[in-house]
Amino acid sequence: QVQLVESGGGLVQPGGSLRLSCAASRSIFSFNAMGWYRQAPGKERELVAVFISGGRTNYGDSVKGRFTISRDNAKNTVYLQMNILTPEDTAVYYCNAKIMFPGRVGDYWGQGTQVTVSS
């Protein structure tokens, strides 16, 4: 049983920045992977940025160099700093965490937070 709560979405102008937060109900050390996905209208959900084993990161190609994932273990929180935003970044952003069990994956999602990039 895991709860993930996103915050920080909103309306921003092209070229602007936003910082998203994902607060987890348990220690993020318990997750094998944790990070962010997004889904725009009419499109499939796509990877944005995640922490994987060993603290390594994996970014989607469209956000490399603009977005940065970070974490505060004491606060059980993962962040997404989004810079140089464009209208193509408009989407619902979802926090995700995974726990690897033998033969299966525990897959947990937050409710999502809307990011709209428009002038």
Sequence and secondary structure as in RCSB ss.txt:
>XXXX:A:sequence
QVQLVESGGGLVQPGGSLRLSCAASRSIFSFNAMGWYRQAPGKERELVAVFISGGRTNYGDSVKGRFTISRDNAK
NTVYLQMNILTPEDTAVYYCNAKIMFPGRVGDYWGQGTQVTVSS
>XXXX:A:secstr
   EEEE  EEE TT  EEEEEEESS GGG SEEEEEEE TTS  EEEEEE GGG EEE GGGTTTEEEEEEGGG
TEEEEEE S  GGG EEEEEEEEEEETTEEEEEE   EEEEE  
